[in-house]
């Protein structure tokens, strides 16, 4: 049974990182852990507590500057997903290896691209007894175009394996474009579009998602800022195990405080 109400959940997380520069070599090491606690809405026929899980990640990144405008990148990230209730969704351990380069073509163009391999090992469950190990090519890229001193256009792309939480995992391919414009020294306008394709393993399901957003950020001072945004999601699901096709409209308001 599909819930007609939005699913609420709490996230408790902690993360730490350390960075150090050795002449031309820059190192970054980080670790994080997040605990997800889902709540059951009224009228839902599915126990959302089955989605409760803990996600842990550990990563290291090295960047070596060949020239002032070109650097080589190497990165390894290891992560694990452990469900609170055993045997419902598959627990998994994963690792990704990425190599690439960061570059600055001119004062107007700056970017980074990495390519590598992802591997995830899933613990079989009664619902997914043959899932086993999933691997493939991982991609990540980012390009910033400084159109004017006040306007920046950013393009991003990524391909990796992700867990859905209560369905089988899926291969996620996402691309986006975003514009940031400094209307005033303390007012920043933003707009973006993002498209994603979700190709599920073990089941016949493919999702297509398209997201638009517009927003603004007001910097009251160096420590406090306010932001607001309108977000529209359009999701189309197909296949024998398709979930549902829907449109979503959201308004978001936030406050950021820097200590």
C-alpha positions, -999 to 999 in steps of 0.1 A, spaced: 0 0 0 14 34 -10 11 62 16 -7 94 4 12 114 30 49 125 28 72 101 48 89 119 77 122 108 90 150 120 114 187 120 105 214 121 132 249 125 118 285 133 126 314 139 104 351 148 108 378 156 83 415 166 83 435 183 55 472 189 51 494 204 23 529 190 15 543 215 -10 524 204 -42 506 176 -25 472 182 -8 457 154 13 422 152 28 408 124 50 373 122 62 348 100 81 311 103 86 282 83 101 244 90 97 215 72 114 181 73 96 149 69 116 117 67 95 82 74 109 49 57 100 23 81 86 -14 75 93 -30 52 69 2 36 56 2 -1 50 40 -3 49 61 -3 81 85 25 75 107 13 104 119 -13 80 139 15 63 158 25 94 196 21 88 230 34 96 254 47 69 291 50 75 318 63 51 355 67 52 375 84 24 409 98 14 418 121 -14 452 132 -28 457 160 -52 491 168 -67 497 200 -86 517 195 -118 514 232 -127 495 261 -112 465 252 -135 466 214 -136 465 188 -107 462 151 -107 436 135 -83 433 101 -66 405 92 -43 393 61 -25 360 59 -5 348 30 15 313 29 30 288 5 45 250 4 50 236 -16 80 198 -20 84 183 -19 119 161 -49 111 180 -78 96 168 -97 65 144 -70 51 167 -50 29 202 -61 20 231 -47 40 260 -37 18 297 -27 18 311 -6 -10 343 9 -22 351 33 -51 384 41 -67 386 74 -87 414 91 -106 413 123 -126 424 159 -129 415 194 -117 421 221 -142 418 258 -149 416 266 -186 415 303 -180 402 328 -154 367 320 -169 367 282 -168 376 259 -139 367 222 -135 374 187 -123 367 153 -137 374 118 -123 366 83 -135 370 50 -118 353 18 -105 326 12 -79 320 -22 -62 292 -30 -38 288 -64 -20 253 -71 -9 242 -96 18 213 -116 2 179 -115 18 147 -136 12 134 -108 -11 167 -105 -30 185 -138 -27 207 -134 -59 218 -98 -56 254 -105 -47 281 -81 -59 274 -51 -82 302 -32 -100 306 -7 -127 322 25 -140 320 55 -117 321 91 -131 322 125 -115 327 159 -131 322 196 -124 328 227 -146 324 263 -134 321 291 -160 325 326 -146 304 344 -171 309 378 -154 323 388 -120 287 385 -107 274 354 -125 286 318 -124 272 288 -143 281 254 -130 277 220 -148 279 187 -129 276 150 -137 279 118 -118 274 80 -122 274 56 -92 255 29 -74 230 39 -46 207 21 -22 170 29 -23 163 19 14 137 -7 9 139 -17 -28 169 -31 -47 199 -8 -54 200 13 -85 226 27 -109 222 65 -107 232 88 -136 227 125 -129 235 158 -147 228 193 -136 233 230 -145 230 259 -121 233 297 -123 243 319 -94 240 356 -97 251 382 -71 223 408 -74 236 428 -45 266 422 -23 243 404 2 216 390 -21 224 360 -43 199 346 -68 200 310 -79 183 287 -105 190 252 -116 179 221 -135 188 185 -128 180 152 -146 186 117 -133 181 82 -145 177 54 -119 183 19 -133 173 -7 -106 191 -40 -102 172 -73 -98 138 -59 -107 123 -44 -139 121 -8 -129 135 24 -144 129 59 -131 134 93 -148 135 124 -126 136 160 -137 141 188 -111 138 226 -114 145 251 -87 148 289 -82 158 307 -50 175 335 -32 199 339 -3 201 370 19 233 375 39 224 395 70 260 395 82 291 373 80 275 347 103 238 347 96 220 342 63 185 333 51 174 314 20 142 305 2 136 283 -28 108 268 -50 115 233 -62 96 212 -87 102 175 -92 88 154 -120 93 117 -117 83 90 -142 86 53 -132 83 25 -157 86 -13 -159 69 -43 -143 79 -32 -108 73 5 -114 66 26 -83 45 56 -94 47 87 -116 42 120 -98 49 157 -97 60 175 -66 61 212 -57 80 224 -26 88 256 -9 119 257 13 129 283 39 161 281 59 185 299 82 222 294 83 244 303 113 282 301 111 300 299 144 
